[in-house]
Amino acid sequence: MVDQKLRKVLAGQAHRIKPFLVIADAAVRESHLEAIRAQFTTHELIKVRILGESKETIDVAAREICETIGCDLIARTGHMAVFYLAKD
C-alpha cells in the first residue's frame, strides 16, 4: 500500500511518462495483463490509457488491473491511469 506522500511524488513523476498501452472499450484482456507484467519487470511506474464509455467502466478496468497484477493505482485522470509496483 502506498502512503499519501509517496503517491504525490509518484503522480508528479508520472507527468513525464507516456502511456505504453491503450485498452479499448475498458476491456482488460490477458494480453494486456501480460504486457503490463512485462513492463513492470523494467519499470516501477507505468501509464496506461483506458478507453471507456464512462468513468465507472474505466475505474472497474483500473481496479481489475490492480487486483490481478498486485500493483497500486496512483492516479486516474480522464482516460489515463498510473500504476505503481515496487521492485522487491
N, C-alpha and C positions, 0 to 999 in steps of 0.2 A: 504494500500500500504506500502510495506516495503522499508525503505531507504537503501542506499548502505552500510552504516556502519553496520546496523543490519543484512543485507543479508550476509556480510562477516563473521560475528560472527556465524550466524546460519549454514552457509556452513561448517565452521570449526567443529562445534558440530556434524554435520551430518556424519562425518567420522567414528564416533564410533557406529552409528546406522546400524543395519542390515535391509534389506528390509523385510517387513512383508507380502507383497503381490506381486505376479507375474501376470502380464496381458499379455496373449499370443496374438500374431498377432495384437497388438496395438488396440484391440477391447475392448473398455470400456463398460462393461455391468452394469445393475442396481445392480447386486450382488456385483460388485467391488466397486461401489459408496457407497453402504450400509456398506461394510467393512471399507472403508476409513472414512466415517462418524463416525462409531463406534470407530475407532482408535483415531479420533480427540477428543472423549469425555474424553480420559485419557492422551493424548499426544498433544503437540503443534507442534512438528516436526516429520514428518514421511518420510520414504523412500520406494519407490515402484520401482520394476523392470518392465519395459515396453519392451516387445519383439516385434520388428517390422522389416520390410524389409529395411526401410530407415530412415534417421534422420527426414525427413519430417513427416512420419507417427507417429513416436514417439512423435514429437513436437505437432502434432494435438491431440493425445491422452492426453498428459500432459495439453494442453490448455483446452480440454474438461473437464478434472477433475477440473481444477481451476475455470472455469466458472460455473460448476454445483454445486460444493461444496462451492465456495466463498473463496478459500484459495489462497495463493501465491506460485508460483513456485520459489524456492530459487536457485536451480541448476539442470541442466540436463547434465550428463556426460555419454556418451555411452547409455546404456540401463537403467541407474539409474536416477530417478527423486526424488528430495527432495521437499516436500511441507510443508508449514507453515500456521497454523491457530491460531491466538492469542485467548486465552480464554477471554471471556467477563467478 
